[in-house]
Amino acid sequence: MSDYTAVIHGMLIDGTGTTPVADSVVLVCDTVVEAVGAFGALEIPPEAVCIDATGKTVMPGLIEGN
């Protein structure tokens, strides 16, 4: 079984130069970023632990964690 974590409602900057996403989801499965996008556009698994990042900036992949 996989462990999901969803970082929700943060300002997403993905490092590609696209416009930041103000109300976002970063979905992590085990240790891998599986999906990013606007809140409501991505399905969050019901078993996911949700972390509220309201008022914060989220930059997945900026630092290699492994």
TORDOZA-868569 format. One record per atom (N, C-alpha, C): x, y, z; residue number from 0; chain; residue in one letter. Coordinates in pm, 1 decimal, m for minus. Each point is the difference from the previous one (the first is absolute). Layout:
N
<px:X; py:Y; pz:Z; mipa:NUM; zaba:A; bado:a>
...
// end
This chain:
66
<px:84.1; py:m118.5; pz:0.0; mipa:0; zaba:A; bado:m>
<px:m84.1; py:118.5; pz:0.0; mipa:0; zaba:A; bado:m>
<px:88.3; py:124.4; pz:0.0; mipa:0; zaba:A; bado:m>
<px:m39.1; py:96.8; pz:m76.6; mipa:1; zaba:A; bado:s>
<px:76.9; py:123.9; pz:m11.6; mipa:1; zaba:A; bado:s>
<px:m48.0; py:101.7; pz:101.9; mipa:1; zaba:A; bado:s>
<px:93.5; py:84.5; pz:43.7; mipa:2; zaba:A; bado:d>
<px:m32.7; py:109.8; pz:90.9; mipa:2; zaba:A; bado:d>
<px:m7.6; py:128.3; pz:m80.2; mipa:2; zaba:A; bado:d>
<px:m115.2; py:65.5; pz:4.8; mipa:3; zaba:A; bado:y>
<px:m20.0; py:125.2; pz:m72.3; mipa:3; zaba:A; bado:y>
<px:m0.6; py:117.5; pz:96.2; mipa:3; zaba:A; bado:y>
<px:60.2; py:108.8; pz:m44.2; mipa:4; zaba:A; bado:t>
<px:m6.6; py:127.8; pz:68.7; mipa:4; zaba:A; bado:t>
<px:m40.1; py:103.7; pz:m103.3; mipa:4; zaba:A; bado:t>
<px:m94.9; py:85.8; pz:35.9; mipa:5; zaba:A; bado:a>
<px:m43.3; py:107.4; pz:m88.5; mipa:5; zaba:A; bado:a>
<px:25.8; py:133.1; pz:69.5; mipa:5; zaba:A; bado:a>
<px:81.0; py:83.4; pz:m61.8; mipa:6; zaba:A; bado:v>
<px:24.1; py:134.8; pz:50.4; mipa:6; zaba:A; bado:v>
<px:m98.5; py:88.7; pz:m75.2; mipa:6; zaba:A; bado:v>
<px:m94.5; py:59.4; pz:73.9; mipa:7; zaba:A; bado:i>
<px:m111.9; py:68.6; pz:m64.4; mipa:7; zaba:A; bado:i>
<px:m3.1; py:149.7; pz:31.9; mipa:7; zaba:A; bado:i>
<px:m55.9; py:75.0; pz:m91.4; mipa:8; zaba:A; bado:h>
<px:m30.5; py:143.0; pz:13.8; mipa:8; zaba:A; bado:h>
<px:120.8; py:92.3; pz:1.5; mipa:8; zaba:A; bado:h>
<px:117.8; py:m48.4; pz:m32.2; mipa:9; zaba:A; bado:g>
<px:117.5; py:86.6; pz:m6.0; mipa:9; zaba:A; bado:g>
<px:14.7; py:66.1; pz:m136.1; mipa:9; zaba:A; bado:g>
<px:92.8; py:94.1; pz:m8.5; mipa:10; zaba:A; bado:m>
<px:37.6; py:63.7; pz:m127.1; mipa:10; zaba:A; bado:m>
<px:106.1; py:m88.9; pz:m63.5; mipa:10; zaba:A; bado:m>
<px:m34.3; py:m64.5; pz:m110.6; mipa:11; zaba:A; bado:l>
<px:89.9; py:m94.5; pz:m65.4; mipa:11; zaba:A; bado:l>
<px:87.2; py:71.6; pz:m102.2; mipa:11; zaba:A; bado:l>
<px:130.6; py:m12.6; pz:17.4; mipa:12; zaba:A; bado:i>
<px:96.6; py:44.3; pz:m99.9; mipa:12; zaba:A; bado:i>
<px:74.1; py:m126.0; pz:m42.4; mipa:12; zaba:A; bado:i>
<px:m17.4; py:m39.1; pz:m127.9; mipa:13; zaba:A; bado:d>
<px:54.3; py:m129.7; pz:m42.3; mipa:13; zaba:A; bado:d>
<px:137.3; py:7.2; pz:m64.9; mipa:13; zaba:A; bado:d>
<px:55.2; py:120.2; pz:m15.0; mipa:14; zaba:A; bado:g>
<px:135.1; py:12.6; pz:m53.3; mipa:14; zaba:A; bado:g>
<px:9.9; py:m5.7; pz:m151.0; mipa:14; zaba:A; bado:g>
<px:m113.2; py:m7.9; pz:m69.1; mipa:15; zaba:A; bado:t>
<px:3.5; py:m6.8; pz:m146.3; mipa:15; zaba:A; bado:t>
<px:m15.2; py:136.9; pz:m64.7; mipa:15; zaba:A; bado:t>
<px:m28.7; py:101.8; pz:79.5; mipa:16; zaba:A; bado:g>
<px:m20.7; py:133.7; pz:m53.1; mipa:16; zaba:A; bado:g>
<px:m145.8; py:32.3; pz:m27.4; mipa:16; zaba:A; bado:g>
<px:m89.3; py:m96.4; pz:23.0; mipa:17; zaba:A; bado:t>
<px:m142.5; py:26.9; pz:m17.6; mipa:17; zaba:A; bado:t>
<px:m52.4; py:83.7; pz:115.8; mipa:17; zaba:A; bado:t>
<px:m118.2; py:54.6; pz:m17.4; mipa:18; zaba:A; bado:t>
<px:m61.7; py:81.7; pz:104.4; mipa:18; zaba:A; bado:t>
<px:m23.8; py:m83.6; pz:124.9; mipa:18; zaba:A; bado:t>
<px:32.2; py:52.6; pz:118.0; mipa:19; zaba:A; bado:p>
<px:m28.1; py:m73.0; pz:124.2; mipa:19; zaba:A; bado:p>
<px:m149.4; py:m31.3; pz:14.9; mipa:19; zaba:A; bado:p>
<px:m29.2; py:m110.2; pz:65.0; mipa:20; zaba:A; bado:v>
<px:m138.0; py:m42.8; pz:25.0; mipa:20; zaba:A; bado:v>
<px:m33.8; py:36.9; pz:144.0; mipa:20; zaba:A; bado:v>
<px:m98.7; py:88.1; pz:17.1; mipa:21; zaba:A; bado:a>
<px:m30.0; py:55.7; pz:132.1; mipa:21; zaba:A; bado:a>
<px:m59.9; py:m101.3; pz:97.2; mipa:21; zaba:A; bado:a>
<px:m87.1; py:m86.7; pz:m43.5; mipa:22; zaba:A; bado:d>
<px:m65.4; py:m98.1; pz:87.8; mipa:22; zaba:A; bado:d>
<px:29.9; py:m136.6; pz:m57.4; mipa:22; zaba:A; bado:d>
<px:105.5; py:m62.8; pz:50.8; mipa:23; zaba:A; bado:s>
<px:54.6; py:m117.6; pz:m67.6; mipa:23; zaba:A; bado:s>
<px:m7.6; py:m126.4; pz:84.1; mipa:23; zaba:A; bado:s>
<px:35.2; py:m109.6; pz:m66.8; mipa:24; zaba:A; bado:v>
<px:19.0; py:m129.9; pz:63.8; mipa:24; zaba:A; bado:v>
<px:132.9; py:m55.0; pz:m48.1; mipa:24; zaba:A; bado:v>
<px:80.0; py:m49.9; pz:92.9; mipa:25; zaba:A; bado:v>
<px:118.7; py:m78.5; pz:m33.3; mipa:25; zaba:A; bado:v>
<px:m24.3; py:m136.9; pz:61.6; mipa:25; zaba:A; bado:v>
<px:m13.7; py:m101.1; pz:m85.6; mipa:26; zaba:A; bado:l>
<px:m29.3; py:m135.2; pz:46.8; mipa:26; zaba:A; bado:l>
<px:127.8; py:m81.9; pz:m1.8; mipa:26; zaba:A; bado:l>
<px:37.2; py:m50.3; pz:117.6; mipa:27; zaba:A; bado:v>
<px:121.7; py:m80.3; pz:16.1; mipa:27; zaba:A; bado:v>
<px:m41.2; py:m142.1; pz:35.9; mipa:27; zaba:A; bado:v>
<px:56.5; py:m96.3; pz:m73.0; mipa:28; zaba:A; bado:c>
<px:m22.4; py:m141.5; pz:28.7; mipa:28; zaba:A; bado:c>
<px:132.1; py:m57.8; pz:47.5; mipa:28; zaba:A; bado:c>
<px:0.7; py:m46.1; pz:123.5; mipa:29; zaba:A; bado:d>
<px:122.3; py:m45.4; pz:66.1; mipa:29; zaba:A; bado:d>
<px:101.3; py:115.7; pz:m1.5; mipa:29; zaba:A; bado:d>
<px:100.6; py:m2.3; pz:m84.2; mipa:30; zaba:A; bado:t>
<px:98.4; py:109.4; pz:m4.2; mipa:30; zaba:A; bado:t>
<px:5.0; py:68.5; pz:m136.1; mipa:30; zaba:A; bado:t>
<px:m99.3; py:m26.6; pz:m85.4; mipa:31; zaba:A; bado:v>
<px:0.7; py:51.6; pz:m136.4; mipa:31; zaba:A; bado:v>
<px:m115.8; py:97.4; pz:m20.7; mipa:31; zaba:A; bado:v>
<px:29.4; py:117.2; pz:m55.2; mipa:32; zaba:A; bado:v>
<px:m106.0; py:93.1; pz:m37.6; mipa:32; zaba:A; bado:v>
<px:m73.3; py:m61.6; pz:m118.9; mipa:32; zaba:A; bado:v>
<px:m125.1; py:m34.2; pz:21.8; mipa:33; zaba:A; bado:e>
<px:m78.4; py:m70.6; pz:m102.1; mipa:33; zaba:A; bado:e>
<px:m75.7; py:96.5; pz:m90.8; mipa:33; zaba:A; bado:e>
<px:m49.0; py:110.0; pz:57.0; mipa:34; zaba:A; bado:a>
<px:m78.1; py:94.4; pz:m80.5; mipa:34; zaba:A; bado:a>
<px:m2.2; py:135.7; pz:68.2; mipa:34; zaba:A; bado:a>
<px:m13.0; py:105.8; pz:m80.9; mipa:35; zaba:A; bado:v>
<px:m18.0; py:135.8; pz:50.8; mipa:35; zaba:A; bado:v>
<px:m105.9; py:67.8; pz:m85.1; mipa:35; zaba:A; bado:v>
<px:m69.8; py:94.9; pz:59.6; mipa:36; zaba:A; bado:g>
<px:m99.9; py:73.4; pz:m76.8; mipa:36; zaba:A; bado:g>
<px:m90.1; py:81.4; pz:89.1; mipa:36; zaba:A; bado:g>
<px:m106.5; py:50.0; pz:m58.3; mipa:37; zaba:A; bado:a>
<px:m95.4; py:83.1; pz:72.7; mipa:37; zaba:A; bado:a>
<px:m86.3; py:m86.3; pz:91.3; mipa:37; zaba:A; bado:a>
<px:m30.6; py:54.3; pz:117.8; mipa:38; zaba:A; bado:f>
<px:m88.6; py:m69.8; pz:92.4; mipa:38; zaba:A; bado:f>
<px:m135.8; py:m16.6; pz:m67.9; mipa:38; zaba:A; bado:f>
<px:m54.6; py:m119.3; pz:7.7; mipa:39; zaba:A; bado:g>
<px:m126.4; py:m30.0; pz:m65.5; mipa:39; zaba:A; bado:g>
<px:18.6; py:m65.3; pz:m135.7; mipa:39; zaba:A; bado:g>
<px:117.8; py:16.0; pz:m58.6; mipa:40; zaba:A; bado:a>
<px:27.3; py:m60.6; pz:m130.4; mipa:40; zaba:A; bado:a>
<px:66.0; py:m136.5; pz:13.5; mipa:40; zaba:A; bado:a>
<px:58.0; py:m27.1; pz:116.4; mipa:41; zaba:A; bado:l>
<px:65.2; py:m128.5; pz:24.2; mipa:41; zaba:A; bado:l>
<px:m80.0; py:m78.9; pz:102.8; mipa:41; zaba:A; bado:l>
<px:m9.6; py:m128.8; pz:m21.6; mipa:42; zaba:A; bado:e>
<px:m66.3; py:m86.0; pz:98.1; mipa:42; zaba:A; bado:e>
<px:98.1; py:m33.7; pz:111.4; mipa:42; zaba:A; bado:e>
<px:m41.3; py:26.0; pz:122.3; mipa:43; zaba:A; bado:i>
<px:82.0; py:m32.3; pz:116.9; mipa:43; zaba:A; bado:i>
<px:m53.3; py:m131.1; pz:57.4; mipa:43; zaba:A; bado:i>
<px:86.0; py:m101.6; pz:11.1; mipa:44; zaba:A; bado:p>
<px:m47.1; py:m127.1; pz:55.9; mipa:44; zaba:A; bado:p>
<px:m56.8; py:20.6; pz:140.5; mipa:44; zaba:A; bado:p>
<px:m107.3; py:m69.5; pz:33.7; mipa:45; zaba:A; bado:p>
<px:m63.6; py:20.0; pz:130.7; mipa:45; zaba:A; bado:p>
<px:90.9; py:m32.3; pz:118.0; mipa:45; zaba:A; bado:p>
<px:98.7; py:m85.6; pz:m21.0; mipa:46; zaba:A; bado:e>
<px:91.1; py:m36.2; pz:109.3; mipa:46; zaba:A; bado:e>
<px:117.8; py:95.3; pz:14.6; mipa:46; zaba:A; bado:e>
<px:8.6; py:100.4; pz:m86.2; mipa:47; zaba:A; bado:a>
<px:113.9; py:93.6; pz:2.2; mipa:47; zaba:A; bado:a>
<px:m1.1; py:85.2; pz:127.1; mipa:47; zaba:A; bado:a>
<px:117.6; py:22.4; pz:53.7; mipa:48; zaba:A; bado:v>
<px:18.4; py:95.9; pz:107.9; mipa:48; zaba:A; bado:v>
<px:9.5; py:136.3; pz:m66.5; mipa:48; zaba:A; bado:v>
<px:m86.1; py:93.1; pz:40.8; mipa:49; zaba:A; bado:c>
<px:m0.5; py:133.2; pz:m61.3; mipa:49; zaba:A; bado:c>
<px:72.1; py:100.2; pz:89.4; mipa:49; zaba:A; bado:c>
<px:87.5; py:77.0; pz:m61.5; mipa:50; zaba:A; bado:i>
<px:72.6; py:106.5; pz:68.5; mipa:50; zaba:A; bado:i>
<px:m48.3; py:131.9; pz:m59.2; mipa:50; zaba:A; bado:i>
<px:m55.1; py:86.8; pz:84.2; mipa:51; zaba:A; bado:d>
<px:m52.0; py:128.6; pz:m46.1; mipa:51; zaba:A; bado:d>
<px:114.4; py:100.3; pz:m10.5; mipa:51; zaba:A; bado:d>
<px:26.1; py:45.8; pz:m121.0; mipa:52; zaba:A; bado:a>
<px:109.8; py:94.2; pz:m24.8; mipa:52; zaba:A; bado:a>
<px:m52.9; py:140.7; pz:m30.5; mipa:52; zaba:A; bado:a>
<px:m119.7; py:31.3; pz:45.8; mipa:53; zaba:A; bado:t>
<px:m57.5; py:132.5; pz:m22.2; mipa:53; zaba:A; bado:t>
<px:98.1; py:107.1; pz:46.9; mipa:53; zaba:A; bado:t>
<px:25.1; py:99.1; pz:m86.0; mipa:54; zaba:A; bado:g>
<px:91.6; py:108.5; pz:34.3; mipa:54; zaba:A; bado:g>
<px:146.9; py:m33.5; pz:m19.7; mipa:54; zaba:A; bado:g>
<px:27.3; py:m117.9; pz:m52.3; mipa:55; zaba:A; bado:k>
<px:138.3; py:m43.7; pz:m19.8; mipa:55; zaba:A; bado:k>
<px:25.1; py:m25.7; pz:m148.7; mipa:55; zaba:A; bado:k>
<px:126.6; py:m4.0; pz:m37.9; mipa:56; zaba:A; bado:t>
<px:41.3; py:m32.3; pz:m136.0; mipa:56; zaba:A; bado:t>
<px:54.4; py:m141.9; pz:m2.4; mipa:56; zaba:A; bado:t>
<px:m41.8; py:m76.7; pz:m99.8; mipa:57; zaba:A; bado:v>
<px:41.7; py:m138.7; pz:m14.7; mipa:57; zaba:A; bado:v>
<px:80.8; py:m11.3; pz:m127.7; mipa:57; zaba:A; bado:v>
<px:120.8; py:m55.8; pz:10.2; mipa:58; zaba:A; bado:m>
<px:89.3; py:m12.8; pz:m115.4; mipa:58; zaba:A; bado:m>
<px:52.2; py:m143.8; pz:m5.8; mipa:58; zaba:A; bado:m>
<px:m82.0; py:m94.3; pz:m48.0; mipa:59; zaba:A; bado:p>
<px:42.8; py:m139.6; pz:m3.0; mipa:59; zaba:A; bado:p>
<px:118.0; py:m20.8; pz:m95.8; mipa:59; zaba:A; bado:p>
<px:90.7; py:m85.6; pz:40.7; mipa:60; zaba:A; bado:g>
<px:113.9; py:m33.8; pz:m84.3; mipa:60; zaba:A; bado:g>
<px:114.8; py:98.0; pz:6.9; mipa:60; zaba:A; bado:g>
<px:m11.9; py:104.9; pz:81.0; mipa:61; zaba:A; bado:l>
<px:108.1; py:98.2; pz:10.2; mipa:61; zaba:A; bado:l>
<px:125.9; py:m63.6; pz:56.9; mipa:61; zaba:A; bado:l>
<px:m18.9; py:m86.8; pz:99.3; mipa:62; zaba:A; bado:i>
<px:113.8; py:m67.6; pz:63.5; mipa:62; zaba:A; bado:i>
<px:m25.3; py:m149.9; pz:m8.9; mipa:62; zaba:A; bado:i>
<px:95.8; py:m72.7; pz:m50.7; mipa:63; zaba:A; bado:e>
<px:m11.2; py:m147.0; pz:m5.6; mipa:63; zaba:A; bado:e>
<px:11.8; py:m53.3; pz:141.4; mipa:63; zaba:A; bado:e>
<px:m108.4; py:m61.2; pz:48.1; mipa:64; zaba:A; bado:g>
<px:m5.6; py:m45.6; pz:138.2; mipa:64; zaba:A; bado:g>
<px:67.3; py:m133.1; pz:26.5; mipa:64; zaba:A; bado:g>
<px:35.7; py:m76.0; pz:m102.2; mipa:65; zaba:A; bado:n>
<px:58.8; py:m133.4; pz:24.2; mipa:65; zaba:A; bado:n>
<px:149.2; py:5.1; pz:m9.3; mipa:65; zaba:A; bado:n>
// end
